[in-house]
C-alpha cells in the first residue's frame, strides 16, 4: 500500500511570499492499482509526482510504501518508473529497440545480453511496439512515442510508475487505448502502482480511483463513478467549473468530513460495493452521501504479492562507457554533425597554411639567420599570428563540441538521472567523447603546418601540446556553460561570447599594460595557449620582435599548462554542479 499522509509543500513566491502548492494531502493506493490525479493547472499534480520521485522535498508529512517512509529514504531508482511530459526526452536517431536497450543497460548491472534482450522484448509486447521495434524514433507518430516513453520507464521492472500528462495531445480514441494500457502495466506486476497526473476528464472510468486536487487540497478521492454525485455535476467535464465556485480550503475541509464514509463504502478497489445517489438530492454542498452495498458479493482474499529483487545499478564507469558508445553511434548517424567535424579537421590547417604561405620564404630566411628588419619583423608577426590561429581554431572546435553537448540533451539526461544514471557518469561520457576529437584537431594541425612550412620554430612539446590543451580546457568551460544553461541556444551564445573575449583579450593583437594583463589574463584561456608557445621561442630570432610589438607578459610553457589545467578543472566543476542541479 502506498500512502500519502498529510503531505504539504511550499515554494517561494515571486514577491518572496511563500506559495503553498500542497496542503495536508492524504490518500492511498494498493498494489495493482491505476490512480488518476486530476485538477486544473496549478493544482499541484506535477509537484506531487516530483515529491514521490524524490525530485523535491516536502515541507511536512510523509509517504509510506510497505511501512518505509519515502521522504526520509527515497525509492531505489529501479523501483521507480518516470514518464515525463515532454517528448524531447527521446533520442530520435536511435531505433525503438535501441532506446529500450540503452535504458536497460544504464539501469541494470550484472545482466547478460540475453537477459537484457528478453526484458526489452517483454516490454515491447506490453507497450505494443513489437511490430515497429526497428523503426527510428524520429519516424514515430505521437502515440507511438508515448508508448516508447512508457516502455523505457518499465525496463527496470519498477514497483511505482509515474506518468506526467501521459495522454496530452492525443485524440479520444488514443486516450482510451493508453488508459487501458496503463491498467495492463499495473497488472504486469501484482504490487505495481501506476499514477497518472492529467488534466483530461474524458475517460476517468478507466482508472481504479481518481484523486481531485484543487490548489493543493484534496477535493475528492474515490471511484470515478462517484465524482458526478459528489460534485453535483451531470458530467466529468463540469468538475473544474464546479471547483472554481468554492475556495480550495472549503473543498478540502468538505472532503475531510466525508472521506471516511466514502472509504468505508468503496474500500478503495474492492469490488463488493456500489454507489447509489440519493433520489432526492437536497443540493446541500456538505451533505452526507447515501450508499448501498451489495450483499451477495464476498470480499476477495488477496494473496501476498511476489517479492521481486531490485535490479542493481551499474557503476559510474560502466554507465559512462555505455553513454560514450551511444554518443559515437549518434555521431555516425548524424551526417551534418560529423561532416562539419571532418571539414574542420581538414580545412582549419589548410586555412592557416594559406595565410602563412605569402611569408613562408621570409620565415625560412629568418630561421636561417637573416637579421634584416624587412625579413625578421614580417616573419615574426606571421609566426605570432599562426600560433594564435592554431589556438583559436582548436578552441572553436571545443566550442562546437561542448556548448550544446548537455543543453541539447538535457531532457534525456533528466529522464536517465531519475532512472539512476549519475551526473558523474554523464559528465565522464561527454568528456571522453570530446577529448579525442579535440586532441586530434590540435595535434594534426601542428604536424600539418610543420610539414608545410618546413618546420615551425619553437619547442616541439610546447608547439604540439599547448594548442590541443587550449581546446580541451575551453571545451570543458563550454561544457560547464552548457550544463548551466536553460536552452542550447543560450549555451552557444554565451560560449561564443567567451570565445570572442578570448580573441580580444589574449594579448596577441594588442598587449595590455603588464599590471592589467596580470589581472585579466588568468581568465583568458587563449592567452596561455598562445603565450606559452611564444615563450618557447626565446632562443630564436622571432622572440625579440614579438616581444617588442606586443607588450604582453608571456607565460612559460609549464605555467601555461598548469593554468590550462586549472581552466579545465573549473569547467568540469561547473558542469558537475550544473548536472546536479534540479530543474
N, C-alpha and C positions, 0 to 999 in steps of 0.2 A: 504494500500500500504506500502510495506517495501522498504525503500530507503537507499542506501549507498551513502554518499556524501563526495567525496574527502578523503577517508579513507587511512591513512598512518600508518605504524608500523615499528619500528626499534628495533632490538635486538643486544646485544653486540656480537661482533665477537670473534673468537678465539685469535686473536692478538690485542684485545682491540680496534679494529676498528669497528664502528657500521655497522651492516648489515641491509639494507633496505629490509624488507620482503614484504611489501605492499607499493605501491606508487600511491596516488591520485586515489584510486579505487572508481568507481561510477557506479551504476546500480540500477534497481528497479524491484520489483516483486509484482503483485497484489494477492489478496486472491484467493484460489482455484488453485494456480499455482504450478507446479513442475519445479524446476530450477536445472540444472546441472552445477556445477563448475568444469571445466576440466583444465588440464595443466600438463606439465612434473613435475617430482619430484622436490620439492623445489620452486615451483611457488607461494606458499602462500595460497593454498587451505585450509589446516587444520588451519592455523593461522586465516584466515577469519572466519571460523566457531567458533573458540575459542573466538574471539573477540565478535561475536554475542551472544555467550553463556555466556559472562561475565567472561570467564576464563583468559582473557588477556585484557590489556587496550591499545588502540591505541595511537600513538603519536599525531595524528591530525585527523580531520574530524568528521563525525557524522553518526549515524544510526538511522533513524526515522521510527516509526511504528504508524500510526494514529496520527501523529503530535508529539509523545513523543520521546525524544532523549534517545535511549537505552544505550548510552555511559555514560550519567550522571545518568540515572535511569534505571538500568538493568531490564529485564523481570522478573516477578514473576516466581519462579521455576516451577510452574504448568502451565505456559504459554509456557514452552519450553520442547520439547522432544528431548533428546540426544541419538543418536545411535552410540556408539563408534566403532572403527575399530576392536579391538580385541575381540575374543570370550571368553576370560578369565573373562569377567565381568558377566558371568552367573554362578550360583552355580549348578553344575551337580547333587547334591544329592536331589534337590527339583524337583517336577514334573513341567510340563509346567504350569498347573493351579496354583500351589503353588507359583511359581515365579511371576506370574502376580498378584495374591492376595497379596503377600508380598509387591510388588511395589505399589499397590493401597493403602494398609494400611499405608505405610510410607509417602505417598504423599497426603492423603485425610483425613481431620478431619471432624467429625460430620456426617459421612455416616454410615448408618445401614449396617448390614451384607448382607441383601438382595440387597441393592444398590451397594455394592462392587461386589457381585456375578453377578449382572445384567451387570455392566460395564465390568467386566472381560469376561463374555460370549460374549458381543458385540465385544470386541477386538479380541477374539479367532476367530470369524467369519471373521472379517476384514483381519486378517493376515493368515487365512486359516489353523489354528491349532486345530479346534474344535474336530477333529477325534482322535487326539493323546494327548488330554489335560491331561490324567493321566499318560503319559509316563515320566520317569525320564529324565532330561535334558541331562545327560551323555550319554543316548542311542540315542539321536537325530542325524540325519545326518546334514552336514554343512548347507544346505539350510534351514532346519527346525530351527536350532539355530539362523540363521539370522532373520527368521520370528519372533522368540521369542524375540530377542533384540528389534525389531521394536515394537512389542506388548507392551513390558514393557515401552517404551517411550510414548505410547499412552494412558496408563491407566488414566492419569490426564487430558485427552482431551486438549492437548496443541494447541496453535494457530500457533506455528512455530515448525517444525520438522527438525532437523539437522542430516544428515547421513554422516559419515566419512568412505569412501571406503566400502560402504554397500555391494557391489557385488563382491569384490575382491576374487579371488579363485574359483568363480562359473563357471560352464560351460555356453555356449552361450544360451542354452535354459532357464536355471535358471535365467540368467541375464535378459532376456526378460520378464520372469514371474515377477521378482522382480520390474522391472521398471514399468510394468503395475500395480503392487500392490501399488507403490508409488502414482500413479495417483488416484487410489481408495482411498488411505489415504487422499489425498488432497481434494477429492470430499466429504469425510465423514463429513467435516465441511466447510461451504462456505468461511470463512475467513482464512482458514488454508493455510500456505505456506510451501512447502517441498523443502529443499535444499540438494542436494546430491553432495558431493565433491568426485570425482572419477578420476582415470587415464584411465578408459575404454572408448573406442571410438566406440564400435561395434554397439550400438543401440541408438544413440543420438536422433533419431527421436521420441522416446517415451517421451521426455521432452518437455514442453511448450517452454522454451527458454534455451539457453546454454551460459554460460559465459566462455570465454577462458582467462586464466591467464598465463602470461609468465614473470617469475622473478619479480613478484609483480605488474606488469602492466596489465590492462585490454586490451587484444588484440582484443576482439570481444564480442558482446552480442546481441543475436537475435535468431530466429528460426534455428534449426539445418540444414534445407534445404539450408540456405544461406551460410553455412560455406565453402563448396567447391568453390563457386563463389568468396567469399571474399578473400580466401587464394590461389585461383587459383590452386587447387589440385583436382585430379579426385575422391578421396575417403576421408573419415574421417581419415583413418589410416595414411595419408600423412601429417596431420596437424602439428604434433610435429616436423617432419623433416623440414617442411617449416618454423616454428617458429625459428629454430636454425640458419637460414640463415640471420637473421637480428637482430640487437641489440634490447633488450627488450624495451628500451625507444622509438625507432623508431616505433615499433608496437603500443606502447601506444599513441604516437603522431598521427599516422595514423588513429587509431580508433577514437580519439577525433575529427579529421577532418571530418570523415564520420558518426559519431554517430547520429547526429540529422536527417540526411537523412534516416538512417535505422529506427530510432524510429518513424519518421513520416510515413514511408511506412508500417511498421508492427504493430504499435500501441501496441506492446508487449502483444500479446494474443488475439487481435481482430481477427475475422475470415473473415474480409472484405478485405483482401489484399493478394497479391501473388507476388512472386519474379520471375522475368524473366531475366535470364542472357543475356547480350548483345551477339548478334550473332557474331559480330566481336570484340573479346576481344583483345585489343592492348597490354595486358600484362603489363601495367603500374601499379606499385605497389601502386601508390597514385591516382588511378582512382576514379571517382565518379560512383557509381552503377546506373544502368538503371533499373527503376521499372515501373511496370504496375499494376494498381489497378483494381479490379473487380468493375464494375459499378452497377451491378444488385443486389448486396447484401447490405442490410442495416445494420447499426451497431445495435448490441443488446443492449437493455436497461437493465442495471443490477440493480436489486433490492438491497436494503440495506441488508447486511448480518445480520443474527440473532446475537444479542449480548448475549453471554453466560457468566455467572458469573464465576470468577476464584475460583477454589476449594481451600479453606484454608488449610494450612499445619498443621499437628498435632504438639503438643508441644514437647519439648525436652524429657520429661519423658514418654510420650506416644510412641514416636519413640524408646526410649531406651527399653521400655517394650517389644515392638514387636521384636526388634533386639535380646533381651535376649531369648525370646521364640523360635525364629528361630534358635538361636545358640544351644540351648539344643536339638532341633529337629535334627539338623545336627549332633550333637554328637551321638545321639541314632542311626542314620543311618550309622555311620562310625565305624564298629566293631573294626577295627585296632586301632582307637583312644581311644575308651572307655575301651577296654580290657587292654591297656597299663596303663591307669589310675587306673583300678582296681588292676592290678598286683602290681603297686607301692604302692597303699593304703594298700594292704595286705602284700606284700613282704618286703617293707622297714622296718617296725617294726620287722619282723622276722629276717632280716639280722642283725640289731643292737642287737637283743636279743641273736642271736647265737654268736656274737663277745663278748658279755658281759658274756655269760654263763661260760667260764673257770674260771673267777674271781668272780662269784656270791657269793661263800662261803666267800671269803675274804671281800667282800663288807658288807655282813651281820655281820661278826665279827667286822669290823671297826665301824659299826653303833651301835653294842652292847657295844663298849667302848674299844676294843683292841688297844693298843698303840705300839705294836711291829712293827719295821720298815719293817720286811718281810711281814707284813699284810697291814699296813697302806699305804705304798707307792705304791704297785701294785694296791690296791683298789682305791686310789686317781687318779692314771693315768687312770684307766679304766673308772671311773666316768667322768673325763675330756673329754676323747675320745667319750664316749657315748653321752654326751651333744653336742659335736661338730658334731658328725654324725647326730644327730637329726636335728640340724640347717641346715646342708649342704643338707640333703636329702629333706627336705621341700623346700629349695631354688631351688633344682634341679626340683622339681615339678613346682615351679613358673617359671623356665626357659622353661620347656616344654610347659606350657600354654601361656606364654607371648611373647616368642621370635618370633613366627610365626603368632600370632593372627591377627595382622594388615597387615604385609608384604605379607602374603599368599593371603589375600583377598583385597588387595589394589585396584585392578581394579573394584571389586564390590563396594567398598566404593566410589571411584571416580564417578562412574555412579550414585550412590544414592545421593552423595553430590550435583551433578548438579541438581538432582531432588528435592532438598530441605532438605535432611537429614543433620542435624547439626553435626559438629565434636564432640560437647559435648555429643550428643545422642549416637554416635558410641562408644566413649570412655566409657561412663557410662554403655552401654550394654555389652561391652567386660569385663569391670571390675566386674560387677555383675555376669557374667558367671564364672570368675576365682576364685573369693573370696570363695564361698562355698567349692570348691574342695580343695583349699589350706588350709583353716581353718580345714576342716575335716581331712586332712592328718596330720596336726600338732597336733590337739587335740587327735586323735586316737592313734598316735604313742606314745605320752606321757602316755596316760592311759594304753596302752598295756604293755609298759616297766615297768610301776609302778606295774602292776599286776604280770608280770613275775618275777621281781626282789624282790617282797615282799615290795616294797616301796623305790623309789629312794630318796636320801637326797635332801634338798633344800626347798625353799619357794614354796608352791603349785602354787600360782598365777604366779610367775616368770617361773617355770618349764612348766606350761601349755601354757602361752601366748607368751613367747619370741620366741620359735621355729616357731610358726604359724605366728607371726608378721614379723619374718625374711623372711619367704616365701612370704608373702604379699608384703613387701617392695621390695624384689628382683624381684617379678613378675611385679611390676609397673615399675621398671627400665628397665626390658626386654621389656615391652610394649612400653616404650619410645624409646628404640633402634629399635624395630620393626617398629614404625611409621616413623622413620627417615632413614630406610634402603631401598635400591633400590630393593633388592631381599630377599626372605625368607632365602636363604642360607647364605647371608651376615649377616642378623639379628641373625640367630642361631650361626654363627661363632663368632660374636662379643660378644654375650651373654655368650657363653661357655668360651671364653677367660676371661670375667669378673668373672665368677664363679671360674675358676682356680686361678685367682688372689686373690679371697676371701679365698680359701683354704690355699694358701701360706702366705698371709699377715694378717690373722685374729689374729695371735699371739698365737694360741693354740699349734702349733707344736714346734716352737722356737720363743721366745719373742724378740721383738725389744728392743734396749735401750729406756728408758722411753721417752726421748725427741723426738726420731724418731717416737715412737709409737703415740705420741700426734699429729704428723703431718700426718701420714699415715692412722691411724685407723678411722678418721671421714669419710673416703671414702669407708670403708670396711663394708658392711652390716653384714657379718658373725661375725665380732668382737663383735658387740653389742648383737646379739642373744646369743653367747656363753659366753662372759664375764659377761653379766647381770645375767645369771644363776649361774656362778661360784661365783660372788659376793654375791649371796643369800646363799652361803654355809659357810659364815664366822663363824657361831655359831656351825659348825660341825667339826669333826676331819679331814675332807678331804681338807679343805681350805688351811691350812699351807703347806702341801706338794706340792699342785698345785702351790701355790704362790712361792715356792722355785724353782721348776724346770722349770717354765716359767716366765721370768721377764717382764711380761706384766701388764700394768695397767688395772684394771677391772672397767668397768662402773657399776654404781649402777643400779638396775632394773628400777628405774624411769627414769634415764638418758638414759638407753638403749631403753626404749620405746619411749622417745622423739626423739632420733636420728633415730630410725627405722621409726617413723612417718615422719621425715624430708626426709629420703630416699624415702618413699612412695610418698610424695608430689612432690619431684623432678622428679620422674618417671612419674607422672601424667602430670606435666607441660611439660616435654619433649614430651610425647605422644600427648598432645593437640597441641603443636607447630607443630609437625610432621603432624598431621591430617589437620591442617590449611594450610600446605604448598601445593602449586600448583605444579604438575609435569610439 
